[in-house]
Each structure stands twice: as structure tokens, then as C-alpha cells.
Amino acid sequence: MAAPASPARTGVWVAIATISLSFAAYTSALMVRQGTASDWAHFQLPPILYFNTLVLLASSVTMVLGQRRMATAGAGARTFAALGGGWLVLTLALGLLFVGGQVLAWQSLAGQGLYLATNPGSSFFYVFTALHALHLLGGIAALGYVLRRLLRAPTAPPVVAGGATALYWHFMDVLWLYLLLVLALRL
């Protein structure tokens, strides 16, 4: 018989369902609005978004490496480094770099005269990317919590391997790939 899911993991699955449904509704609104809009203006996505995508994908790789290190650490190797703490710090840094890149993307659009209220297309761009960035900041906060626990009690059982934080982090990657595809095809 399989062990029951942890409350944190269950909570993350509920959050994933909620976030997914929200973005599905936003996507539906985008398609309806675009189909009925005479004021829809297409524009080129800022190139930094593609770099940001690579950064976010790299952060999932570093998360997996941190998870593997935790899962394979021997009982005598319960230090921050032995438990993959360095990989998790790198994951956190890449997440922050992604959010910084999103700010540069917004500045790039503003430099072209495209703001939140300029046209429906730019409105959807800002809403989609800002909401994703906010959700990613939630993942960064969770990862910070994990790192703090790991620093304070490295002899405690691994808190990331197969855990809620990693699940949420990887979902943020998948969600971003979906959003980038929608933005590239519709804007």
C-alpha cells in the first residue's frame, strides 16, 4: 500500500489545479477578446523572453540535481553541501534572474510605447507575465524556506527530494512554456 501524500504536496496539487484553471480562463479570455477586437495590435515579443525560458529550464535542472543529491546523500554526509544545498541556492538564483529578466521584458515593451492599457494585446502580455512572475516568487519563497531549514538542521530528513517545493517549481516551468507558446502564437 502506498504511503499517503503529505499535506504540503496535496496543497501544491490543489494550487496547481487552481492556477491551471485560472490561466486557462485567461487564455480563453484572450482568444475571445482577440477574435472580437477591432483594436487588437500585434507586436513582437521581447527577445529576452527566450533567454528567460532557458534560465527557467536550467533552474529545473538544478532543482533535480539538488533533489538527487539529497536522495543519495549517505547518513554520514548530512551537511548543507552534501545535501545539494549549492544546487538549490543556484536554483533560487536562477529563479530571481528569471524575474529580473521579466522586468527587462516589461521595460522593453514600455520603451516601444506598449503599456498595460495601450491595447488589449499588451494588456494580456503584462497580465500573463506578471501573474506568472508572482507565482514564481511564491516558489522562490518556498525554496528559501527549504534552504533555511536545511541550513538550520542539516541532519533532518531531506525536505525537497520528491517534495512539494520541487513539484511546484517544475510546474512553474511547464506553465511558462505554455504561456510563451500562447503569447508567441496570439500576440
C-alpha positions in Angstrom: 0.0 0.0 0.0 1.4 3.4 -0.9 2.1 6.0 1.7 -0.4 8.9 1.9 0.6 12.1 0.3 2.0 14.8 2.6 -0.3 17.7 3.4 2.2 20.1 1.7 2.2 18.0 -1.5 -1.6 17.8 -1.5 -1.8 21.6 -1.1 0.6 22.1 -4.0 -1.6 19.9 -6.2 -4.6 22.0 -5.2 -2.7 25.1 -6.0 -1.6 23.7 -9.4 -5.2 22.9 -10.3 -6.3 26.4 -9.3 -3.5 28.1 -11.1 -4.0 25.9 -14.2 -7.7 26.7 -14.3 -7.0 30.5 -13.9 -4.6 30.6 -16.7 -7.0 28.5 -18.9 -9.7 31.1 -18.2 -7.2 34.0 -19.1 -6.3 32.1 -22.3 -9.9 31.8 -23.2 -10.5 35.5 -22.5 -7.5 36.3 -24.7 -8.9 34.3 -27.6 -12.4 35.7 -27.3 -11.1 39.3 -27.0 -8.8 38.9 -29.9 -11.5 37.4 -32.1 -13.9 40.3 -31.4 -11.4 43.2 -31.2 -11.0 45.8 -33.9 -8.4 47.5 -31.7 -6.1 44.4 -31.3 -2.5 45.3 -32.2 0.1 42.6 -32.7 3.7 43.2 -31.6 6.9 41.3 -31.4 7.8 39.7 -28.1 10.9 41.0 -26.4 13.8 38.6 -27.2 14.8 38.4 -23.5 11.8 36.1 -23.0 13.6 33.3 -24.9 16.7 33.8 -22.6 14.4 33.8 -19.6 13.0 30.5 -20.8 16.5 28.9 -20.9 17.1 30.3 -17.4 13.9 28.8 -16.0 14.6 25.4 -17.7 18.1 25.5 -16.2 16.6 26.1 -12.8 14.6 22.9 -13.1 17.8 21.1 -13.9 19.5 22.4 -10.9 16.4 21.6 -8.8 16.6 18.0 -10.0 20.4 17.8 -9.3 19.7 19.1 -5.8 16.9 16.5 -5.3 19.2 13.7 -6.5 22.0 14.8 -4.2 19.6 14.8 -1.2 18.2 11.4 -2.2 21.6 9.8 -2.5 23.4 11.5 0.5 24.6 9.0 2.9 23.7 9.1 6.6 27.2 10.5 7.5 27.0 13.2 4.8 24.4 15.4 6.3 25.9 18.8 5.6 24.4 21.6 3.5 26.8 20.9 0.6 26.4 17.2 0.8 22.6 17.5 0.7 22.7 19.5 -2.5 22.3 22.9 -0.9 24.5 24.5 -3.5 22.3 23.3 -6.3 19.2 24.7 -4.5 20.9 28.0 -4.0 21.7 28.1 -7.7 18.0 27.2 -8.4 16.9 30.2 -6.3 19.4 32.5 -8.0 18.1 31.4 -11.5 14.6 32.0 -10.4 15.5 35.5 -9.3 17.3 36.0 -12.6 14.2 35.0 -14.4 12.1 37.5 -12.6 14.7 40.2 -13.3 14.5 39.2 -16.9 10.8 39.7 -16.9 11.2 43.2 -15.5 13.6 43.8 -18.5 10.9 42.5 -20.9 8.4 44.9 -19.4 10.8 47.8 -19.7 11.4 46.7 -23.4 7.7 46.9 -24.1 7.4 50.2 -22.3 10.3 51.5 -24.5 8.2 50.7 -27.5 5.3 52.6 -26.1 3.4 49.5 -25.1 1.9 49.7 -21.6 -0.8 47.8 -19.7 -3.6 49.9 -21.2 -2.1 50.6 -24.6 -4.1 47.8 -26.4 -5.7 44.5 -25.5 -2.7 42.5 -26.7 -0.2 44.4 -24.5 -2.7 44.1 -21.6 -2.8 40.3 -21.9 1.0 40.2 -22.1 1.5 42.2 -18.9 -1.2 40.2 -17.1 0.1 36.8 -18.1 3.7 37.5 -17.4 3.1 39.4 -14.2 0.9 36.7 -12.8 3.4 34.0 -13.7 6.2 36.1 -12.0 4.1 36.4 -8.9 3.5 32.7 -8.7 7.2 32.1 -9.3 8.0 34.4 -6.4 5.9 32.1 -4.3 8.1 29.2 -5.4 11.2 31.3 -4.6 9.8 32.0 -1.1 9.2 28.2 -0.6 12.7 27.4 -1.8 14.1 30.0 0.6 12.2 28.3 3.4 13.6 24.9 2.4 17.1 26.3 2.3 16.7 27.9 5.7 15.5 24.6 7.1 18.4 22.8 5.5 20.9 25.3 6.9 19.5 25.1 10.4 19.1 21.4 10.6 21.2 19.5 8.0 20.7 16.3 9.9 16.9 16.4 9.4 15.4 14.3 6.7 15.6 15.8 3.2 12.8 18.3 2.7 13.0 18.7 -1.1 13.6 15.2 -2.6 10.2 14.5 -4.2 8.6 17.2 -2.2 6.1 19.9 -2.7 8.6 22.7 -3.5 10.2 20.8 -6.4 6.7 19.8 -7.7 5.6 23.5 -7.7 8.9 24.6 -9.2 8.6 22.2 -12.1 5.0 23.2 -12.7 6.1 26.9 -13.0 8.4 25.8 -15.9 5.6 23.9 -17.6 3.3 26.9 -17.1 5.9 29.3 -18.5 6.4 27.2 -21.7 2.6 27.1 -22.2 2.4 30.9 -21.7 5.3 31.6 -24.0 3.6 29.5 -26.7 0.3 31.3 -26.3 2.0 34.7 -26.3 4.1 33.8 -29.4 1.1 32.5 -31.3 -1.5 35.0 -30.3 0.3 38.3 -29.9 
